[in-house]
Amino acid sequence: MGIREDKNTTITRFLSGLSLKIRYRVELLPYTNLNNLVQLCINVEQQNLRKSLSKKGKAHSSNEYSQEKNNFVEKQIIEPSNNINKI
């Protein structure tokens, strides 16, 4: 025997099980039924993942630039130019 509950009760229970980050975004979006709500949650979660990967990529690029800059400065200090006029 299956348990039946009101559709609004099911949606409320579903929302209460979501992470706050997803719940707050989804509550602002229009949905008509549980299937529609689930799809919205999937979309929001994918957006969050893309944003976090994008931030990691930017941080990684920045670290690479800093490392290259440091290597260049060290090389300039350790290996003086051969174009210096000798007195």
VOGU-3710 file (C-alpha; in Angstrom, 3 decimals, decimal comma):
1> mgiredkntt> 0,000/0,000/0,000  1,445/3,387/-1,031  1,391/6,418/1,161  -0,302/9,402/-0,401  0,377/12,979/0,537  -0,591/16,355/-0,814  1,626/17,625/-3,679  2,443/20,803/-1,745  3,560/18,716/1,236  5,861/16,679/-1,019
11> itrflsglsl> 7,358/19,856/-2,508  7,866/21,326/0,968  9,629/18,169/2,163  11,809/18,178/-0,958  12,780/21,825/-0,432  13,627/21,205/3,221  16,126/18,513/2,160  18,079/20,829/-0,142  21,257/22,645/0,798  20,588/26,243/1,798
21> kiryrvellp> 22,627/27,566/-1,125  20,364/25,778/-3,620  17,134/26,264/-1,654  17,483/30,047/-1,455  18,057/30,315/-5,223  15,250/27,895/-6,173  12,667/29,503/-3,905  12,989/32,672/-5,990  12,260/30,851/-9,251  8,795/29,921/-10,547
31> ytnlnnlvql> 7,902/26,207/-10,667  4,619/24,435/-11,271  5,208/20,902/-9,990  7,778/18,629/-8,361  9,378/17,566/-11,648  9,817/21,198/-12,648  11,311/21,978/-9,231  13,775/19,084/-9,482  14,964/20,350/-12,879  15,440/23,861/-11,489
41> cinveqqnlr> 17,508/22,419/-8,632  19,701/20,535/-11,082  20,244/23,710/-13,115  21,140/25,751/-10,023  23,550/23,073/-8,826  25,259/22,971/-12,231  25,592/26,770/-12,183  27,166/26,599/-8,735  29,639/23,966/-9,936  30,589/26,036/-12,992
51> kslskkgkah> 31,126/29,101/-10,806  33,339/27,214/-8,363  35,378/25,683/-11,201  35,715/29,101/-12,796  37,001/30,600/-9,540  39,513/27,756/-9,154  40,678/28,291/-12,726  41,206/32,010/-12,149  43,119/31,361/-8,936  45,254/28,770/-10,726
61> ssneysqekn> 46,033/31,190/-13,584  46,932/33,895/-11,112  49,283/31,544/-9,248  50,944/30,517/-12,520  51,475/34,177/-13,441  52,969/34,941/-10,031  55,301/31,951/-10,279  56,446/32,950/-13,788  57,024/36,519/-12,596  59,068/35,287/-9,615
71> nfvekqiiep> 61,140/32,998/-11,855  61,849/35,902/-14,219  62,964/38,184/-11,373  65,181/35,460/-9,880  66,739/34,767/-13,279  67,492/38,452/-13,796  69,194/38,680/-10,400  71,176/35,450/-10,732  72,114/35,756/-14,406  73,225/39,304/-15,147
81> snninki> 73,027/40,476/-18,738  76,076/40,031/-21,006  75,396/43,439/-22,550  76,843/45,375/-19,620  79,686/47,665/-20,686  82,928/46,710/-19,035  84,947/49,580/-17,595
//
